[in-house]
Amino acid sequence: MKNQYLLKNISMKIEIRKSAVRDLKNINDPYKTKIHNKILDLKNFPDTQNIKKLTNFEPAYRLRVADYRILFDVIDDTIYIARILHRKESYKWNKTGKTNYTHF
């Protein structure tokens, strides 16, 4: 596995899980637009603001967007978005479900 921080000049691929797509559909505008734009900004990982590496949690990273959290993993040159949840719910969710990802 490559060190993801060495990939600074490479545009990351983004894969989004079906559960994250459902989460996004349940979010109202204008948050939905902000979240969508921040997901696209993840292509510049790790040069994206408001990202935190989580400890003892799966997925390993979170991106803060207003009151919402985008939970994701990074493997090689791909970002796998697992869930998009309100901050009250985001840290309660700690499941490693199926790996059904959709290219985003």
Number of C-alpha atoms within 10 A of each C-alpha: 6 9 10 16 12 11 15 14 11 12 14 22 18 21 18 21 22 17 17 20 17 12 16 19 12 12 16 9 10 8 15 17 13 12 22 12 12 18 20 13 16 20 19 16 22 17 13 13 13 11 18 12 13 13 9 8 13 17 22 14 19 23 21 18 22 11 10 20 23 24 26 23 17 19 12 15 21 17 20 22 26 27 23 29 21 17 15 10 11 16 15 9 13 11 10 9 8 10 11 11 17 14 9 13
